[in-house]
Amino acid sequence: MRIVHVANAYAPRSGGIRTAMHALSREYLAAGHEPVLVVPGPTAEDRREGDVRVVQVPAPRVPGVAGYRMVTRPGSVRTVLESLEPDRVEVSDRASLTGVGLWARAAGVPSLLMLHERLDGVLSAFWPGAGSGARPGPVGRRLAPAVADAWNRRTLGRFDRLVATTGFAAEEAERLGAGREVPLPPLHRVPLGVDLERFGPDRFDLDVRRRITPGYEAMVLVVSRLSREKRVDLAIDAVGHLVAEGVPVRLVVAGGGPDLRALRARAERLGVDHRFCGFVPDRDEVAALLASADVVVAPGPIETFGLAALEALASGTPVVCSATSALPEVVGDAGVAAAPEPAALALAMADVLSRPVGVRRAAARERAELFPWAATGRAMLALHGTAVLPATPTPTPTAVGMKSAAPERCEPADFMPTAGGSR
């Protein structure tokens, strides 16, 4: 079975979607299928990345977003798809590639759209007048959901299935389906996973701590693209609160992006001891950073899953996250969810840091073990109606399948862990 995954947000320094595409490809390969990734790039290219075939189509750069490109000539993707003759098509894009669903329908190829983001949240963050804090005014708050709904009415029905990684990610489609405004395809929840071998507590590195946080003060880590919708400014301000209260803490930020200079200046202005590492390409080095931190902060208020947060949990590091995002569904009791405000996030960090180290690290790892990529792969293959090889037992909840929703609503997946006592 040839499964072709098409996406725009795939770049040498991109994060979650690229990680998910390659992780799913490995699961498909293990189950005896052939994954192919179709992605944008500077030139046309057909290459191998490990065991995975990657077909690159020419696409221009996205202004103001370093490294990212967007396909502006969808016909080039259709040509590639016709040559690949896929048995199944997956799409991770809500912009220029939604027409792939129409191509798949005409070609008689089952398709699904993965809802990796909330359009209403992204539009709100970038609405004119939102400012550096990515907070829209009353007009933006009112119009962004309306614009998102209009686009979703036009595009979601092009696919045979919709897949959301969390309940939060599904809400946007559910909003349309609840009013029966548009006949939606079946909507499913399939959480993403984490590499439990690469990310683990055993990656703790005392040399990393000594080098990055001399003096053994608490290490607060943010792993994120530095762009306005990620709200890294909230994490900086929250650490500023701790510093003002005399907590010996150092902020470490791993990631690059257009807001790097402004965020560094913000930390300096607040007197926050900091280290901005830039983009860290070595995944093993990222794993060491995550395992060596005391707490990871994921402040983004519109995150729909948060792979970096899940990797932190797998590394034995608790997570403080925004209560308005999907992360409380992922983090559960292995961290604290708080309002996306500096004072609230500071209190949440203080709460986590007050817990016994062994207890908080064990809880984080235990939580992450509910999210192996193997479970994600089995769930996706079940949606595709393909054969799945017998799996090695994993410490996942009892039901590995998902509930298919009627067009007007999305049922929670049986295997999706609940938020538990996250606060």
C-alpha positions in Angstrom: 0.0 0.0 0.0 1.5 3.3 -1.1 0.6 6.1 1.4 1.5 9.6 0.2 1.6 12.4 2.7 1.5 16.0 1.3 2.5 19.1 3.4 3.7 22.7 3.2 5.2 23.2 6.7 8.2 21.0 6.0 11.6 22.7 6.1 15.2 21.8 7.2 14.5 23.6 10.5 10.8 22.9 10.8 9.4 21.1 13.9 6.2 19.2 14.7 4.7 18.4 11.3 8.0 17.2 9.8 8.7 15.1 12.9 5.2 13.6 12.7 5.5 12.8 9.0 8.7 10.9 9.4 7.6 9.1 12.5 4.4 7.9 10.8 6.4 6.9 7.8 8.6 4.7 10.0 5.4 3.1 11.4 4.0 2.5 7.9 7.3 0.9 6.7 7.3 -1.4 9.8 3.8 -2.5 8.9 4.9 -3.3 5.3 3.6 -0.3 3.5 5.3 2.3 1.3 5.2 5.9 2.6 6.1 8.8 0.3 6.4 12.4 1.4 5.6 15.3 -1.0 7.0 18.6 0.3 8.0 22.0 -1.0 11.6 23.0 -1.7 13.8 25.3 -3.8 13.9 22.8 -6.7 12.3 19.6 -7.9 14.0 16.6 -6.3 13.3 13.0 -5.6 15.5 11.7 -2.8 15.7 9.3 0.1 15.9 10.4 3.8 16.8 7.2 5.5 14.3 4.6 4.2 11.7 7.2 3.3 11.2 8.6 -0.2 10.8 12.4 -0.3 9.6 14.1 -3.4 10.2 17.8 -3.5 8.3 20.3 -5.6 9.5 23.8 -6.4 7.9 26.4 -4.1 8.7 30.1 -3.1 9.7 31.1 0.3 7.1 32.4 2.8 8.0 36.0 3.6 9.0 36.6 7.2 9.1 32.9 8.1 12.7 31.6 7.8 13.1 28.4 6.0 9.5 27.7 5.1 8.1 27.5 1.6 4.5 27.2 0.3 3.4 25.5 -2.9 1.7 28.2 -5.0 1.2 26.0 -8.1 -0.9 23.1 -6.9 -0.7 21.6 -10.4 2.8 20.6 -9.7 1.6 18.5 -6.7 -1.2 16.9 -8.8 1.4 16.0 -11.4 3.5 14.3 -8.8 0.5 12.4 -7.4 -0.5 11.2 -10.8 3.0 9.8 -11.3 3.1 8.2 -7.8 -0.4 6.5 -8.2 -1.0 6.5 -4.4 -3.4 4.1 -2.7 -4.1 6.5 0.1 -3.4 10.3 0.5 -2.8 12.3 3.7 -2.6 16.1 3.7 -1.1 18.2 6.5 -2.0 21.7 5.2 -5.0 24.0 5.5 -3.9 26.5 2.9 -2.8 25.9 -0.7 -2.9 22.1 -0.7 -6.6 21.5 0.2 -7.3 20.9 -3.5 -5.4 17.6 -3.1 -8.7 16.3 -1.6 -10.5 17.1 -4.8 -7.8 15.4 -6.9 -8.0 12.3 -4.7 -11.8 12.1 -5.0 -11.6 12.4 -8.8 -8.9 9.7 -8.9 -10.8 7.4 -6.6 -8.1 7.5 -3.9 -9.3 7.7 -0.2 -8.0 10.9 1.5 -7.7 12.4 4.9 -6.8 15.9 6.2 -4.8 16.2 9.4 -5.9 19.2 11.5 -2.6 20.2 12.9 -3.6 23.8 13.7 -6.6 25.9 14.7 -7.2 28.4 11.9 -9.2 30.7 14.2 -6.2 30.8 16.6 -3.6 31.4 13.9 -5.7 34.2 12.4 -6.2 35.8 15.8 -2.5 35.7 16.5 -1.6 37.4 13.2 -4.7 39.7 12.9 -3.8 43.3 12.0 -3.3 45.3 15.2 -2.6 42.2 17.3 0.8 43.7 18.3 3.9 41.9 19.5 1.9 40.1 22.1 -0.3 38.5 19.4 -3.5 39.6 21.1 -6.2 40.7 18.7 -8.6 43.5 19.5 -12.3 43.0 19.7 -12.6 43.1 15.9 -10.0 40.4 15.5 -11.5 38.2 18.1 -14.9 38.5 16.4 -13.8 38.2 12.8 -11.0 35.6 13.0 -13.4 32.7 13.8 -15.8 33.9 11.1 -13.1 33.9 8.5 -11.9 30.5 9.7 -15.4 29.1 9.5 -15.8 30.4 6.0 -12.6 28.8 4.8 -13.4 25.5 6.6 -16.9 25.4 5.0 -15.2 25.6 1.6 -12.3 23.1 2.2 -13.0 20.5 4.8 -15.6 18.6 2.7 -13.0 17.9 0.0 -11.6 15.0 2.1 -13.0 11.6 3.0 -11.9 11.9 6.7 -10.6 14.5 9.1 -8.1 13.7 11.8 -7.5 15.9 14.9 -4.7 15.1 17.3 -6.6 16.5 20.4 -10.1 17.6 21.3 -8.9 21.2 21.2 -7.8 20.7 17.6 -11.2 19.2 16.7 -13.3 22.0 18.2 -13.0 24.2 15.1 -14.5 21.5 12.8 -17.0 20.5 15.5 -18.3 24.1 15.6 -19.4 23.8 12.0 -20.8 20.4 12.4 -22.8 21.2 15.5 -25.0 23.6 13.6 -25.1 21.3 10.6 -24.0 24.2 8.5 -22.0 22.0 6.2 -21.8 18.2 5.8 -18.5 17.3 7.3 -16.5 14.1 6.7 -16.1 11.8 9.6 -13.9 13.4 12.3 -11.5 11.2 14.3 -9.0 11.8 17.1 -5.6 10.3 16.8 -2.9 11.7 19.2 0.6 12.0 18.0 3.4 10.1 19.6 6.9 10.4 21.0 10.2 8.5 20.4 10.5 6.8 23.8 14.0 5.5 23.0 15.6 8.8 21.9 13.9 10.9 24.6 14.4 9.5 28.1 15.5 10.5 31.7 18.8 8.7 31.1 19.7 11.6 28.7 20.3 13.8 31.7 23.8 15.3 31.3 25.5 17.0 34.3 28.0 18.6 31.9 25.1 20.2 30.0 23.8 21.6 33.3 27.2 22.9 34.3 27.8 24.5 30.9 24.4 26.0 30.4 23.3 26.8 34.0 26.5 27.4 36.0 25.8 27.6 39.7 23.2 24.8 39.6 20.2 27.1 39.6 17.0 25.8 38.3 16.9 25.5 34.5 13.7 26.6 32.8 13.7 25.4 29.2 11.6 26.6 26.2 11.8 24.6 23.0 9.9 26.5 20.3 10.0 28.4 17.1 10.4 32.0 18.0 7.4 33.5 16.3 4.5 35.5 17.7 1.9 32.8 17.9 4.1 30.7 20.2 4.1 33.5 22.8 7.6 32.8 24.1 7.3 36.3 25.6 5.0 34.9 28.2 7.7 32.5 29.4 10.3 35.2 29.6 7.9 37.4 31.6 7.0 34.5 33.9 10.7 33.8 34.6 11.0 37.5 35.3 8.4 37.1 38.1 10.5 34.3 39.6 13.7 36.3 39.4 11.9 39.2 41.1 11.0 36.9 44.0 14.6 35.8 44.4 14.3 32.3 42.8 17.7 31.3 41.4 16.6 30.3 37.9 18.1 30.5 34.4 16.0 30.6 31.2 17.3 28.5 28.3 15.6 28.9 24.9 16.2 26.4 22.1 14.8 27.5 18.7 15.1 30.1 16.0 12.7 32.5 14.4 11.9 36.0 13.5 11.4 37.1 17.1 14.8 36.1 18.4 16.3 39.6 18.7 13.2 41.0 20.3 12.9 38.2 22.8 16.5 38.3 23.8 16.1 42.1 24.4 13.0 41.4 26.5 14.9 39.0 28.7 17.8 41.5 29.2 15.3 44.3 30.0 13.7 42.2 32.7 17.0 41.1 34.2 16.4 37.4 33.4 19.6 35.4 33.3 19.3 33.7 29.9 20.8 31.7 27.1 19.3 31.6 23.6 20.8 28.5 21.9 19.2 29.1 18.5 17.9 26.2 16.4 19.4 22.9 17.7 19.6 20.5 14.7 21.0 17.5 16.6 18.0 15.6 18.0 20.3 13.9 20.6 21.4 17.3 21.8 17.8 18.4 22.1 17.1 15.2 24.1 20.0 16.1 26.5 18.6 19.6 26.9 15.1 18.3 27.7 16.3 15.7 30.2 18.7 18.1 31.9 16.1 20.8 32.5 14.0 21.2 35.7 10.9 22.3 33.9 9.8 23.0 30.3 7.5 25.8 29.6 5.1 25.6 26.6 3.2 29.0 26.8 1.5 29.0 23.4 -2.2 29.6 24.0 -3.3 28.0 20.7 -1.1 24.9 20.5 -3.1 21.9 19.2 -0.8 19.2 20.5 2.8 20.2 21.5 5.3 17.5 20.4 8.2 19.3 22.2 6.2 19.2 25.4 5.6 15.4 25.0 9.3 14.9 24.3 10.0 16.8 27.5 7.7 14.4 29.4 9.5 11.4 27.8 12.7 12.9 29.0 11.5 13.0 32.6 10.9 16.7 32.7 7.5 18.2 33.8 5.8 20.8 31.7 4.0 24.0 32.5 1.6 24.9 29.7 -1.2 27.2 28.7 -4.6 26.1 30.0 -6.2 27.6 26.8 -4.4 25.2 24.5 -4.5 21.4 23.9 -1.5 20.7 26.1 -3.5 20.0 29.3 -4.9 17.0 27.4 -1.4 15.8 26.7 0.4 16.8 29.9 -2.2 15.6 32.4 -0.8 15.4 36.0 2.8 15.4 34.8 2.9 19.2 35.0 0.7 22.2 35.5 -1.6 24.1 33.2 -2.2 27.8 33.9 -3.8 30.8 32.3 -1.5 32.3 29.6 -0.4 35.2 31.8 3.1 35.7 33.3 2.0 35.7 36.9 0.0 32.5 36.5 2.7 30.7 34.6 5.2 31.8 37.3 3.1 30.2 40.0 2.8 27.1 38.0 6.6 26.9 37.6 7.1 27.4 41.3 4.6 24.6 42.0 6.5 22.2 39.8 9.9 23.1 41.2 8.6 22.5 44.7 7.8 18.9 44.0 10.4 16.2 44.9 12.7 15.7 41.9 12.3 12.0 41.7 8.5 12.1 41.9 8.1 14.7 39.2 10.5 13.0 36.8 8.9 9.6 37.2 5.4 11.1 36.7 6.5 12.8 33.5 8.0 9.7 32.0 5.0 7.6 33.0 2.7 10.0 31.2 4.7 10.0 28.0 4.6 6.3 27.8 0.9 6.5 27.0 1.9 8.1 23.6 4.2 5.7 21.7 4.3 6.3 17.9 3.4 2.7 17.4 -0.1 3.5 18.7 -0.4 6.4 16.4 0.7 4.3 13.4 -1.8 1.6 14.2 -4.6 4.1 14.6 -3.8 5.8 11.3 -3.6 2.5 9.4 -6.9 1.5 10.9 -8.4 4.6 9.4 -6.9 3.7 6.1 -8.4 0.3 6.3 -5.0 -1.4 5.8 -3.6 -4.5 7.4 -1.6 -3.9 10.5 1.1 -6.3 11.6 0.8 -7.7 15.2 2.2 -5.1 17.5 4.4 -5.6 20.5 2.4 -4.8 23.7 2.9 -1.2 24.8 1.8 0.6 28.0 -1.1 2.3 26.3 -4.7 2.5 27.5 -6.8 -0.6 26.7 -8.4 0.5 23.4 -6.1 1.2 20.6 -8.7 2.1 18.0 -10.7 5.3 17.7 -14.3 6.2 17.5 -15.5 7.5 14.2 -17.7 10.6 14.7 -20.9 11.3 12.9 -20.4 14.2 10.5 -21.8 16.6 13.0 -19.6 15.9 16.0 -16.3 14.3 17.1 -16.3 11.7 19.8 -13.3 11.4 22.1 -11.0 8.5 21.1 -10.9 5.7 23.6 -7.1 5.6 23.7 -6.6 9.4 24.2 -5.5 9.9 27.9 -7.6 12.4 29.8 -6.2 15.6 31.3 -6.5 14.1 34.8 -5.8 16.5 37.5 -3.9 19.1 35.5 -4.5 22.6 36.7 
